[in-house]
Amino acid sequence: MFETAIGDCGIAWAPCGIAAVQLPEQDATSTCARLLRYTGPLPEAAPPPEVRAAMAQIAALLAGEPHDLSALVLDMSGLTDFQRHVYAITCRIPPGQTRTYGDIAAELGDRHLARAVGQALGFNPFAPVVPCHRVLAAGQRPGGFSAHGGAATKLRMLATEAAFAAQDGQLF
């Protein structure tokens, strides 16, 4: 577990990379439990230097500092090829910008895959390293978000990144 501007996050790692990152839930126990849903039981251990560096970068991003997390090594061995493709496209969305589920589906070759893209992002075990909060529904609506607080958390993260700064200070 590690502190961020939006609450305590969780991180798990394996020999070949970060196995999961969990955004804050209602409390630390819930955050840890949700993290373990992705990884299964894990022994607690002091994070190695590369994981400590990842924690610092994630915390900085959640505090509003634009950070490119694409260099972080993720263990995607338990994911489908489709999920890996969706996550690779999503990782190319820079802080402060968004795309729609349909945009990602079109890049995959079939706009009709928008719902499947949403399902893949709903399972995302690496948020915010795989920045699913930057993916919106059609018409720039927030759509769903599986982290605690749902779409409100998504909008808060986007506001932190200044993705949408409307003239009246309102999002959407």
C-alpha positions, 0 to 999 in steps of 0.5 A: 500500500502507498499514499497518493493524493486521492487515497491509499493505492495498492501495488503488487509485483512479480519477477517479470514486472508489476502484477497489479495496481489498485486505485483507492477503495473506501478503506485500505482493507478494501483496496488490498482485498480488491488488489488480491482479486487480480493476483491471488494471495501474496506475501507482503514484502518490501518493494524493490527499487523499481517498484518504489520508483513506480509508486512515486511516479503513480503518486505524482500522476495522481497529484496532477503532475503529468507523468508518462508511465509507459516505461513501467514494466507490467506483467500481462501474462494472465491477460488475453491478447485482446486485453493486451491490445486494448491496454497498449492503445490506452497507454498511448493516451497522454495525460490531459487527453482522452479517447472514446471506447469507439476510437479504441475499437476502431483502432483495433479494426472494428468500431463494433468492439466498443463494448468489448473495449469497455469490458477489457478496461473494466477489468484493467488490473493496472489503473492508472498505469494503463490510464482507463480513466482517459477513455470516455463513452460516445459524446465525451460522456464519462461512461463507467469506471470500476474504481471506488466512486465510479464516474465521479472518481474518473472525472476527478482524475481527469480534472487533476490532469486538466483534461477538460477545462471548460470556460465556466470551470465545469467538466462536461 
